[in-house]
């Protein structure tokens, strides 16, 4: 049986951004996330675990 791995926090935030319909700046301000962090998370492959 495969081990269940919890999705990293950054992946959840990146998915929430994609679904939000907001600009990166709007989303970052609303969620109190650094814009640069949001931008870097969007460029990570889905299977990249820090």
MARVORO-280710 format. One line per field, with one value per atom (N, C-alpha, C): residue number from 1; chain; atom name; x, y, z. Coordinates in nm, 2 decimals. Example, Ala and Ser with C-alpha at 12.3 -4.5 7.8 and 13.67 -1.06 7.14 Angstrom:
n	1;1;1;2;2;2
chain	A;A;A;A;A;A
atom	N;CA;C;N;CA;C
X	1.32;1.23;1.32;1.28;1.37;1.29
Y	-0.57;-0.45;-0.33;-0.22;-0.11;0.00
Z	0.78;0.78;0.78;0.71;0.71;0.79
***
This chain:
n	1;1;1;2;2;2;3;3;3;4;4;4;5;5;5;6;6;6;7;7;7;8;8;8;9;9;9;10;10;10;11;11;11;12;12;12;13;13;13;14;14;14;15;15;15;16;16;16;17;17;17;18;18;18;19;19;19;20;20;20;21;21;21;22;22;22;23;23;23;24;24;24;25;25;25;26;26;26;27;27;27;28;28;28;29;29;29;30;30;30;31;31;31;32;32;32;33;33;33;34;34;34;35;35;35;36;36;36;37;37;37;38;38;38;39;39;39;40;40;40;41;41;41;42;42;42;43;43;43;44;44;44;45;45;45;46;46;46;47;47;47;48;48;48;49;49;49;50;50;50
chain	A;A;A;A;A;A;A;A;A;A;A;A;A;A;A;A;A;A;A;A;A;A;A;A;A;A;A;A;A;A;A;A;A;A;A;A;A;A;A;A;A;A;A;A;A;A;A;A;A;A;A;A;A;A;A;A;A;A;A;A;A;A;A;A;A;A;A;A;A;A;A;A;A;A;A;A;A;A;A;A;A;A;A;A;A;A;A;A;A;A;A;A;A;A;A;A;A;A;A;A;A;A;A;A;A;A;A;A;A;A;A;A;A;A;A;A;A;A;A;A;A;A;A;A;A;A;A;A;A;A;A;A;A;A;A;A;A;A;A;A;A;A;A;A;A;A;A;A;A;A
atom	N;CA;C;N;CA;C;N;CA;C;N;CA;C;N;CA;C;N;CA;C;N;CA;C;N;CA;C;N;CA;C;N;CA;C;N;CA;C;N;CA;C;N;CA;C;N;CA;C;N;CA;C;N;CA;C;N;CA;C;N;CA;C;N;CA;C;N;CA;C;N;CA;C;N;CA;C;N;CA;C;N;CA;C;N;CA;C;N;CA;C;N;CA;C;N;CA;C;N;CA;C;N;CA;C;N;CA;C;N;CA;C;N;CA;C;N;CA;C;N;CA;C;N;CA;C;N;CA;C;N;CA;C;N;CA;C;N;CA;C;N;CA;C;N;CA;C;N;CA;C;N;CA;C;N;CA;C;N;CA;C;N;CA;C;N;CA;C;N;CA;C;N;CA;C
X	0.08;0.00;0.09;0.05;0.13;0.11;0.22;0.21;0.15;0.05;-0.02;0.07;0.10;0.18;0.10;0.10;0.03;0.09;0.00;0.05;0.11;0.23;0.30;0.21;0.23;0.15;0.16;0.28;0.30;0.21;0.19;0.11;-0.04;-0.08;-0.22;-0.24;-0.15;-0.16;-0.16;-0.07;-0.07;-0.20;-0.26;-0.39;-0.50;-0.49;-0.59;-0.58;-0.46;-0.44;-0.50;-0.47;-0.52;-0.67;-0.74;-0.88;-0.94;-0.86;-0.92;-0.96;-0.90;-0.93;-0.87;-0.79;-0.72;-0.59;-0.54;-0.40;-0.31;-0.18;-0.09;-0.08;-0.08;-0.07;-0.19;-0.31;-0.43;-0.44;-0.40;-0.40;-0.30;-0.18;-0.08;-0.12;-0.18;-0.22;-0.34;-0.43;-0.54;-0.50;-0.40;-0.36;-0.24;-0.19;-0.07;0.05;0.07;0.18;0.27;0.40;0.49;0.47;0.46;0.44;0.55;0.67;0.78;0.77;0.72;0.70;0.60;0.48;0.38;0.43;0.50;0.56;0.65;0.73;0.83;0.75;0.65;0.57;0.50;0.45;0.39;0.48;0.61;0.70;0.76;0.72;0.77;0.69;0.75;0.68;0.59;0.48;0.38;0.44;0.54;0.60;0.73;0.76;0.87;0.84;0.90;0.88;1.00;0.99;1.10;1.16
Y	-0.12;0.00;0.12;0.22;0.34;0.43;0.49;0.58;0.71;0.76;0.88;1.00;1.09;1.20;1.33;1.40;1.53;1.63;1.70;1.80;1.91;1.96;2.07;2.19;2.28;2.40;2.48;2.50;2.58;2.53;2.40;2.35;2.38;2.38;2.42;2.57;2.65;2.79;2.82;2.75;2.77;2.73;2.62;2.58;2.68;2.73;2.83;2.95;2.99;3.11;3.08;2.97;2.93;2.94;2.89;2.89;3.03;3.12;3.24;3.34;3.34;3.44;3.58;3.59;3.71;3.72;3.85;3.86;3.81;3.79;3.75;3.85;3.98;4.08;4.08;4.07;4.07;3.95;3.84;3.71;3.72;3.77;3.78;3.87;3.99;4.08;4.02;3.96;3.90;3.79;3.71;3.59;3.62;3.74;3.78;3.68;3.67;3.59;3.68;3.66;3.75;3.72;3.82;3.81;3.72;3.75;3.67;3.52;3.49;3.35;3.28;3.35;3.30;3.28;3.37;3.36;3.24;3.22;3.10;2.97;2.97;2.84;2.80;2.90;2.87;2.81;2.82;2.77;2.63;2.58;2.45;2.34;2.23;2.11;2.06;2.00;1.95;1.85;1.77;1.66;1.71;1.83;1.89;1.91;1.83;1.85;1.90;2.02;2.08;2.01
Z	0.00;0.00;0.00;-0.08;-0.09;0.03;0.08;0.19;0.15;0.23;0.20;0.25;0.16;0.19;0.19;0.29;0.30;0.20;0.13;0.04;0.12;0.07;0.14;0.14;0.24;0.26;0.13;0.07;-0.04;-0.16;-0.17;-0.28;-0.26;-0.14;-0.10;-0.13;-0.10;-0.12;-0.27;-0.35;-0.49;-0.56;-0.51;-0.57;-0.53;-0.41;-0.37;-0.46;-0.49;-0.57;-0.71;-0.77;-0.90;-0.91;-0.80;-0.80;-0.76;-0.71;-0.66;-0.76;-0.88;-0.98;-0.95;-0.85;-0.81;-0.88;-0.88;-0.93;-0.82;-0.85;-0.75;-0.64;-0.67;-0.57;-0.48;-0.54;-0.46;-0.36;-0.42;-0.33;-0.22;-0.25;-0.15;-0.04;-0.07;0.03;0.11;0.05;0.12;0.21;0.18;0.25;0.34;0.34;0.42;0.38;0.25;0.20;0.12;0.13;0.05;-0.10;-0.18;-0.32;-0.39;-0.35;-0.40;-0.37;-0.25;-0.21;-0.30;-0.32;-0.40;-0.54;-0.60;-0.73;-0.74;-0.64;-0.65;-0.63;-0.55;-0.53;-0.66;-0.74;-0.86;-0.97;-0.95;-1.04;-1.00;-0.89;-0.84;-0.90;-0.93;-0.98;-0.87;-0.90;-0.80;-0.71;-0.75;-0.67;-0.60;-0.60;-0.53;-0.38;-0.29;-0.15;-0.09;-0.02;0.04;0.15
***
